[in-house]
Amino acid sequence: MILTVTSNVALDRTYGVDEVELGGVNKVRSAFAQTGGKGVNVSRVAALLGASTLVSGLIGWAGLEQAAQELRLSGLESDLYPVSGPARQTVVVTAANGVSTAFDEPGPTVTELEWKNFELHIAQLLERASLIAISGSLPPGAPELALRNLAAAGAERGLPVIVDARGAAMRAALSAKPLLAKLNRSELSETLGRPCVSDDEVVSGALELQEGGAGHVIVTLGSQGALGVHGDELLRVTHPPAPGNPIGAGDAFTAAWAVAFLAGKPFERALRDGATAALASLRSPIAGALDPADLAELAPAIEIHQMQRAGAQS
């Protein structure tokens, strides 16, 4: 079973509009609401791919009942941990041309005691897990070593751990030696405190994360594909540009990679599955969704190339 941990669960609302007029009144053509956050999206896609999953995370008391009920109606098992304060809310506005704009609230401020109790809550759930995926931002008040502690708890139980985070939280989590550090280009830049724009800069940054403790590293690059670091191998994923809603595509990648790993697939195959799921998710107007029937159609578009480490002999 895949246990997903979202440290800052949100109540997501997606609006569809013809176009966005700044400073004007925008007519909403469609509206959709669901429980969100990166880890929740991972669970949604993993379930669509046939995996058993359990959603956990920290949420403001005011949104607990609504979130738990929505997840239940979606067919997802959950065990969320409530803290005082309102639940985080996000709004995504998607125009008819496919351009999406997101508004993310910071979430409830947690106390030191609340976070310690949340860690104990997750420790109990780890007994049921085969893999733990820790994804997303931290709420205000969370300790500096928050994600490291969660990752270490999983590693101490011999579980493979995926961490999808950024900045200081990701740097700290590397000391727990997670199986996979997963992030996008801008998150890599924030984590390392320097621009990672060119291929060489991304490769250098990914290798730095590997040297910092990550078993594998995946950096998603949007329309330019992804980069994977596996042992001494550097793998570059490419595919044709595809239109659609990019929000949640990275979470679909994480979910498919995790499902493939648990199925015993080699890293390169898991990388291919992740990229295919990310492409499929672009076709959905909401995060955490894809049509499994699209996977077979899109898989041939994924190409994986071996890259050479700097200084390596040919």
C-alpha positions as CSV (number, residue, x, y, z in Angstrom):
1,M,0.0,0.0,0.0
2,I,1.2,3.5,-0.8
3,L,0.9,5.9,2.1
4,T,0.8,9.5,0.9
5,V,1.5,12.3,3.4
6,T,0.5,15.8,2.6
7,S,1.7,18.2,5.3
8,N,-0.7,20.9,4.1
9,V,-3.9,19.4,2.8
10,A,-6.1,21.8,0.9
11,L,-9.7,22.2,-0.3
12,D,-9.2,22.8,-4.0
13,R,-11.6,24.6,-6.2
14,T,-11.2,24.7,-10.0
15,Y,-12.9,27.3,-12.2
16,G,-13.3,27.1,-15.9
17,V,-13.6,30.5,-17.7
18,D,-13.5,31.7,-21.3
19,E,-10.6,34.0,-20.5
20,V,-9.2,35.8,-17.5
21,E,-9.7,39.6,-17.4
22,L,-7.6,41.2,-14.7
23,G,-9.5,43.9,-12.9
24,G,-12.8,42.7,-14.3
25,V,-15.7,40.3,-13.5
26,N,-15.0,36.8,-14.8
27,K,-17.9,34.6,-15.7
28,V,-17.3,31.1,-14.4
29,R,-18.5,28.5,-16.9
30,S,-17.7,25.4,-14.7
31,A,-16.7,24.8,-11.1
32,F,-15.3,21.7,-9.4
33,A,-14.2,21.2,-5.8
34,Q,-12.2,18.4,-4.2
35,T,-9.7,17.7,-1.5
36,G,-6.2,18.5,-2.7
37,G,-2.5,18.9,-2.1
38,K,0.3,17.1,-3.8
39,G,0.1,13.9,-1.8
40,V,-3.6,13.7,-2.3
41,N,-3.1,14.0,-6.0
42,V,-0.6,11.2,-5.9
43,S,-3.1,8.9,-4.2
44,R,-5.8,9.8,-6.7
45,V,-3.6,8.8,-9.7
46,A,-2.1,5.8,-7.9
47,A,-5.7,4.5,-7.3
48,L,-6.6,5.0,-10.9
49,L,-3.6,2.9,-11.8
50,G,-4.9,0.1,-9.6
51,A,-2.7,0.6,-6.5
52,S,-3.9,0.4,-2.9
53,T,-3.4,3.8,-1.2
54,L,-4.0,5.6,2.0
55,V,-4.3,9.4,2.2
56,S,-3.0,11.1,5.3
57,G,-1.9,14.6,6.1
58,L,-2.5,17.7,8.2
59,I,-5.6,19.8,7.8
60,G,-7.4,22.6,9.7
61,W,-10.3,21.4,11.8
62,A,-12.8,23.4,9.9
63,G,-12.2,21.4,6.7
64,L,-11.8,17.9,8.1
65,E,-15.3,16.7,7.7
66,Q,-15.7,18.0,4.2
67,A,-12.3,16.6,3.1
68,A,-12.8,13.2,4.6
69,Q,-16.3,12.9,3.0
70,E,-15.1,13.9,-0.4
71,L,-12.2,11.4,-0.3
72,R,-14.6,8.7,0.8
73,L,-17.0,9.5,-2.0
74,S,-14.0,9.4,-4.4
75,G,-13.2,5.8,-3.2
76,L,-10.1,6.8,-1.3
77,E,-9.3,5.7,2.2
78,S,-8.0,8.5,4.4
79,D,-6.9,9.2,7.9
80,L,-6.3,12.9,8.1
81,Y,-4.9,14.7,11.2
82,P,-6.8,17.9,12.2
83,V,-5.2,21.0,13.8
84,S,-6.7,24.2,15.0
85,G,-7.6,26.8,12.4
86,P,-9.2,26.9,9.0
87,A,-8.3,24.5,6.2
88,R,-6.0,25.7,3.4
89,Q,-7.9,26.5,0.2
90,T,-6.6,26.8,-3.3
91,V,-8.2,28.2,-6.4
92,V,-7.2,27.2,-10.0
93,V,-8.6,29.3,-12.8
94,T,-8.4,27.6,-16.2
95,A,-9.1,29.6,-19.4
96,A,-10.5,28.2,-22.6
97,N,-7.0,28.4,-24.1
98,G,-5.7,25.9,-21.5
99,V,-3.7,28.4,-19.4
100,S,-4.2,27.8,-15.7
101,T,-3.5,30.2,-12.9
102,A,-3.4,29.0,-9.3
103,F,-3.9,30.8,-6.0
104,D,-2.6,29.0,-2.9
105,E,-3.3,29.9,0.7
106,P,-0.5,29.2,3.2
107,G,-2.6,27.0,5.5
108,P,-3.2,26.9,9.2
109,T,-0.3,27.7,11.6
110,V,0.6,24.6,13.6
111,T,2.1,24.5,17.1
112,E,5.1,22.4,18.1
113,L,2.8,20.0,20.0
114,E,0.4,19.6,17.0
115,W,3.3,18.7,14.7
116,K,4.8,16.2,17.2
117,N,1.4,14.6,17.4
118,F,1.1,14.5,13.7
119,E,4.4,12.7,13.5
120,L,3.1,10.1,16.0
121,H,-0.1,9.8,13.8
122,I,2.0,9.1,10.7
123,A,4.2,6.6,12.6
124,Q,1.1,4.5,13.4
125,L,0.1,4.5,9.7
126,L,3.5,3.4,8.6
127,E,2.7,-0.1,9.9
128,R,0.3,-0.6,7.0
129,A,2.5,0.9,4.3
130,S,4.7,-0.6,1.6
131,L,5.9,2.8,0.4
132,I,5.6,6.4,1.7
133,A,5.3,9.4,-0.5
134,I,5.8,12.7,1.3
135,S,4.7,15.6,-1.0
136,G,4.1,19.3,-0.9
137,S,4.6,22.4,1.1
138,L,4.8,22.8,4.9
139,P,2.2,24.8,6.8
140,P,3.3,27.9,8.8
141,G,4.9,26.9,12.2
142,A,6.1,23.5,11.0
143,P,9.7,22.7,12.3
144,E,12.7,23.1,10.0
145,L,13.3,19.3,10.1
146,A,9.7,18.4,9.6
147,L,10.0,16.4,6.4
148,R,13.3,14.9,7.5
149,N,11.6,13.5,10.5
150,L,8.8,12.0,8.5
151,A,11.2,10.5,5.9
152,A,13.4,9.1,8.6
153,A,10.5,7.4,10.3
154,G,9.7,5.6,7.1
155,A,13.3,4.7,6.4
156,E,13.8,3.4,9.9
157,R,11.0,0.9,9.2
158,G,12.7,-0.2,6.0
159,L,10.2,1.5,3.7
160,P,11.1,3.1,0.4
161,V,10.5,6.9,0.8
162,I,9.7,9.4,-1.9
163,V,10.1,13.1,-1.0
164,D,8.6,15.7,-3.4
165,A,9.5,19.1,-1.8
166,R,11.6,22.2,-2.2
167,G,14.0,24.5,-0.4
168,A,15.2,23.9,3.1
169,A,12.6,21.1,3.7
170,M,14.0,19.1,0.8
171,R,17.7,19.8,1.8
172,A,16.9,18.5,5.3
173,A,15.0,15.4,4.1
174,L,18.1,14.3,2.1
175,S,19.8,13.3,5.3
176,A,17.2,10.6,5.8
177,K,18.4,9.0,2.5
178,P,15.1,8.8,0.7
179,L,14.7,6.3,-2.1
180,L,13.7,9.2,-4.5
181,A,14.0,13.0,-4.4
182,K,11.4,14.3,-6.9
183,L,11.1,17.9,-7.9
184,N,10.7,20.3,-10.9
185,R,13.1,22.7,-12.3
186,S,12.1,25.7,-10.3
187,E,12.0,23.6,-7.1
188,L,15.5,22.4,-7.8
189,S,16.6,26.0,-8.2
190,E,15.0,27.0,-4.9
191,T,16.5,24.0,-3.1
192,L,20.0,24.7,-4.2
193,G,19.8,28.5,-4.0
194,R,20.9,29.0,-7.6
195,P,19.4,29.0,-11.1
196,C,19.0,25.6,-12.7
197,V,18.0,26.5,-16.2
198,S,20.2,24.8,-18.7
199,D,20.6,21.1,-19.0
200,D,24.1,21.2,-17.5
201,E,22.8,23.2,-14.5
202,V,19.9,20.7,-14.0
203,V,22.3,17.7,-14.2
204,S,24.7,19.3,-11.8
205,G,21.9,20.1,-9.4
206,A,20.4,16.6,-9.6
207,L,23.8,15.0,-8.9
208,E,24.2,17.3,-5.9
209,L,20.9,16.0,-4.5
210,Q,22.1,12.4,-5.1
211,E,25.4,13.1,-3.3
212,G,23.4,14.7,-0.5
213,G,21.6,11.4,0.2
214,A,18.9,10.6,-2.3
215,G,19.0,7.2,-3.8
216,H,17.5,8.4,-7.1
217,V,16.6,11.9,-8.3
218,I,14.0,12.9,-10.8
219,V,13.7,16.5,-12.1
220,T,10.6,17.2,-14.2
221,L,11.1,19.8,-16.9
222,G,7.6,20.5,-18.1
223,S,7.3,20.3,-21.9
224,Q,11.0,19.5,-22.1
225,G,10.5,16.1,-20.4
226,A,12.5,15.1,-17.3
227,L,15.9,14.0,-16.0
228,G,16.5,10.9,-14.0
229,V,19.5,10.0,-11.9
230,H,19.9,6.3,-11.1
231,G,23.2,5.1,-9.6
232,D,25.8,6.1,-12.2
233,E,23.2,6.6,-14.9
234,L,21.8,9.8,-16.2
235,L,18.6,9.4,-18.2
236,R,16.9,12.2,-20.2
237,V,13.2,11.8,-20.9
238,T,11.8,13.7,-24.0
239,H,8.4,13.8,-25.6
240,P,6.5,16.1,-28.0
241,P,5.0,19.2,-26.5
242,A,1.5,18.6,-25.4
243,P,-1.2,21.2,-24.5
244,G,-3.4,20.9,-21.4
245,N,-3.6,21.6,-17.7
246,P,-0.1,21.2,-16.1
247,I,-1.2,21.5,-12.5
248,G,-0.8,18.1,-10.9
249,A,1.2,16.6,-13.8
250,G,4.2,16.2,-11.5
251,D,2.1,14.4,-9.0
252,A,0.9,12.0,-11.7
253,F,4.5,11.3,-12.5
254,T,5.3,10.5,-8.9
255,A,2.3,8.2,-8.6
256,A,3.0,6.2,-11.7
257,W,6.7,5.9,-10.7
258,A,5.8,4.6,-7.3
259,V,3.3,2.1,-8.7
260,A,6.0,0.9,-11.2
261,F,8.6,0.6,-8.4
262,L,6.3,-1.5,-6.2
263,A,5.6,-3.7,-9.2
264,G,9.4,-4.4,-9.5
265,K,10.0,-2.5,-12.7
266,P,13.5,-1.2,-13.4
267,F,14.2,2.5,-12.9
268,E,14.1,3.3,-16.7
269,R,10.7,1.7,-17.1
270,A,9.3,3.4,-14.0
271,L,10.6,6.7,-15.4
272,R,8.8,6.0,-18.7
273,D,5.6,5.2,-16.8
274,G,5.9,8.4,-14.8
275,A,6.3,10.6,-17.9
276,T,3.4,8.8,-19.7
277,A,1.1,9.5,-16.7
278,A,2.2,13.1,-16.6
279,L,1.3,13.5,-20.2
280,A,-2.1,11.8,-19.7
281,S,-2.9,14.1,-16.8
282,L,-2.5,17.2,-19.0
283,R,-5.8,16.1,-20.6
284,S,-7.7,16.6,-17.4
285,P,-9.0,20.0,-16.3
286,I,-8.4,19.0,-12.6
287,A,-5.4,17.9,-10.7
288,G,-5.0,14.3,-9.7
289,A,-6.9,12.8,-12.6
290,L,-6.2,11.0,-15.8
291,D,-7.8,8.4,-18.1
292,P,-5.9,5.1,-17.9
293,A,-7.0,4.4,-21.4
294,D,-4.8,7.3,-22.6
295,L,-1.6,5.6,-21.3
296,A,-1.2,3.1,-24.1
297,E,-1.8,5.9,-26.7
298,L,0.8,8.2,-25.2
299,A,3.5,5.8,-24.2
300,P,5.1,5.6,-27.7
301,A,5.7,9.3,-27.6
302,I,8.1,8.9,-24.6
303,E,11.8,8.6,-25.5
304,I,14.6,8.0,-23.0
305,H,18.2,8.8,-23.8
306,Q,21.4,7.9,-21.9
307,M,23.4,11.0,-20.9
308,Q,27.1,11.0,-20.0
309,R,28.3,12.4,-16.7
310,A,30.8,15.2,-17.0
311,G,34.4,13.9,-17.1
312,A,33.3,10.3,-17.9
313,Q,35.3,8.4,-20.5
314,S,33.5,7.4,-23.7
